[in-house]
Each structure stands twice: as C-alpha cells, then as structure tokens.
Amino acid sequence: MSSWLELQNDLLSFFVLVLVLILLVSWAQPLIVSQPSSAEGTEGGTVTLHCSFNSTSMPKAGSYRWVKDSGVEVKNTTQEFMGRVTPISDEDFLSERRANVEIRDLRRYDAGMYCCFISVCCFFLGSFLLENIRI
C-alpha cells in the first residue's frame, strides 16, 4: 500500500514539474540577435562591429560582449585591445537594442572572426553569424 502512495506522490511531483516548465517556456520571449557577416578596415583606421537584438518586450537589464576568434574578449582591459575600444553606452544598448563596438588604430592582429554575445534579462544568446574583419 505504501509503495502505491509513493508512486502517486512521485507522479504528482513529476506532473507539477512538467506544468511549471510548460508555463516558464510559454512566458519566455524570443531574443533574436543579428550582425553583418563582414566589416572592412585599414591598418591604423577604425571599424565598427555591429550587433543588434530584437525581443518582444523592452529589456530592463542586460549586457553584451564581443569575442575574437582567438577567444580574446574585445574590451579596453584586454592587452590586445587596450585603449582602442569604444563600446555603446549601457543606456543605448537597452533602448536602441544595439551592441555595437568600435575598434580604433586597427592592427593586423585585429583581422579575424568576431562573435557578439547578448544577455538580456532572462535570455542569453550568442550571435553565431560571425563577423569577419578584413584588413
């Protein structure tokens, strides 16, 4: 008799878990990230990496980052890009839904593939359409 009650409790717990997951998925709002496939610059010049996202609601919080094919993050504190990066403001990131970043004083090292990663509220999505920079 106790095994029957245990089975009933296990089944009830399973169905509650499934119901919660269904509700969470149904409330989830899609996040679509896009970026151009390439950008061009000249040695010593400037290039802007474009990345935008679209969601069905206005995001209240979020972040983004760019990563070069070598795994190096594109920001002013990494040795490879020190002092050469201008990111879009946090306010513009949320209101304009853009994650653009400008790289100045281009070097041969900067040529390669770049990926934009977006995290907004409860979503995290990397853009898998890599942007190739040719110098």
C-alpha positions as CSV (number, residue, x, y, z in Angstrom):
1,M,0.0,0.0,0.0
2,S,2.8,2.5,0.9
3,S,4.5,1.8,-2.5
4,W,1.3,2.8,-4.3
5,L,1.2,6.1,-2.3
6,E,4.9,6.7,-3.1
7,L,4.2,6.1,-6.8
8,Q,1.3,8.5,-6.7
9,N,3.4,11.2,-5.0
10,D,6.2,10.7,-7.5
11,L,3.8,11.0,-10.4
12,L,2.2,14.1,-8.9
13,S,5.6,15.7,-8.4
14,F,6.6,14.9,-11.9
15,F,3.4,16.4,-13.4
16,V,3.8,19.6,-11.3
17,L,7.4,19.9,-12.5
18,V,6.2,19.5,-16.1
19,L,3.5,22.1,-15.6
20,V,5.9,24.6,-14.2
21,L,8.3,24.0,-17.1
22,I,5.5,24.5,-19.7
23,L,4.5,27.7,-18.0
24,L,8.1,29.0,-18.0
25,V,8.5,28.2,-21.7
26,S,5.2,29.8,-22.6
27,W,6.2,33.0,-20.9
28,A,9.6,33.1,-22.4
29,Q,10.0,35.7,-25.1
30,P,12.2,35.2,-28.1
31,L,15.5,37.0,-28.4
32,I,16.9,37.4,-31.9
33,V,20.5,38.5,-32.4
34,S,21.9,39.7,-35.7
35,Q,25.1,41.1,-37.1
36,P,26.6,41.6,-40.5
37,S,28.8,38.9,-41.9
38,S,31.8,41.2,-42.5
39,A,33.4,44.6,-42.0
40,E,36.4,46.1,-43.6
41,G,39.1,48.5,-42.2
42,T,42.6,49.6,-43.0
43,E,45.6,49.3,-40.8
44,G,45.6,52.3,-38.4
45,G,41.9,53.0,-39.2
46,T,38.7,52.4,-37.3
47,V,36.0,49.8,-37.7
48,T,32.6,49.4,-36.0
49,L,31.3,45.9,-35.3
50,H,27.5,46.0,-35.5
51,C,25.3,43.7,-33.5
52,S,21.6,44.2,-32.7
53,F,18.9,42.2,-31.0
54,N,15.1,42.1,-31.0
55,S,12.8,40.9,-28.3
56,T,9.0,41.2,-27.8
57,S,9.4,43.3,-24.7
58,M,11.5,46.2,-23.6
59,P,14.5,44.9,-21.7
60,K,15.2,46.4,-18.3
61,A,18.6,44.9,-17.8
62,G,21.2,43.2,-19.9
63,S,24.8,43.0,-21.1
64,Y,26.8,42.2,-24.1
65,R,30.3,41.2,-25.1
66,W,32.3,40.7,-28.2
67,V,34.9,37.9,-28.5
68,K,37.5,37.5,-31.2
69,D,38.1,34.0,-32.8
70,S,41.2,33.6,-30.6
71,G,38.9,33.7,-27.5
72,V,40.1,37.2,-26.5
73,E,37.3,39.5,-25.3
74,V,37.1,42.8,-27.2
75,K,37.4,45.4,-24.4
76,N,39.7,48.1,-23.2
77,T,41.1,46.0,-20.4
78,T,42.4,43.1,-22.5
79,Q,46.0,43.5,-23.6
80,E,45.3,43.1,-27.3
81,F,42.7,45.9,-27.4
82,M,43.9,48.1,-24.6
83,G,42.6,51.7,-25.1
84,R,41.4,51.1,-28.6
85,V,37.7,50.1,-28.0
86,T,34.6,52.2,-27.7
87,P,31.5,50.3,-26.7
88,I,28.0,51.6,-27.0
89,S,26.6,53.0,-23.7
90,D,24.5,50.8,-21.5
91,E,21.5,53.1,-22.0
92,D,21.8,52.8,-25.8
93,F,22.3,49.1,-25.6
94,L,18.9,48.7,-23.9
95,S,16.9,51.4,-25.6
96,E,18.3,51.0,-29.1
97,R,18.9,47.3,-28.8
98,R,22.3,47.6,-30.3
99,A,25.6,46.1,-29.0
100,N,28.0,47.9,-31.4
101,V,31.6,48.3,-30.6
102,E,34.3,50.5,-32.3
103,I,37.9,49.4,-32.6
104,R,40.4,52.1,-33.4
105,D,44.0,52.0,-34.5
106,L,43.5,48.7,-36.4
107,R,46.4,46.3,-36.4
108,R,46.9,43.2,-38.5
109,Y,46.1,41.2,-35.4
110,D,42.6,42.5,-35.5
111,A,41.7,40.7,-38.7
112,G,39.6,37.7,-38.0
113,M,36.2,36.5,-36.9
114,Y,34.2,38.2,-34.1
115,C,31.1,37.0,-32.2
116,C,28.6,39.1,-30.3
117,F,27.0,37.6,-27.2
118,I,23.9,39.2,-25.8
119,S,22.3,38.6,-22.4
120,V,19.0,40.3,-21.7
121,C,17.0,39.7,-18.5
122,C,16.4,36.0,-18.6
123,F,17.9,35.3,-22.0
124,F,21.4,34.6,-23.2
125,L,22.2,34.3,-26.8
126,G,25.3,34.4,-28.9
127,S,25.2,35.5,-32.4
128,F,26.5,32.6,-34.4
129,L,26.7,34.7,-37.6
130,L,30.3,35.7,-37.1
131,E,31.5,39.0,-38.4
132,N,34.8,38.8,-40.3
133,I,37.1,41.8,-40.3
134,R,39.4,42.2,-43.3
135,I,42.4,44.5,-43.0
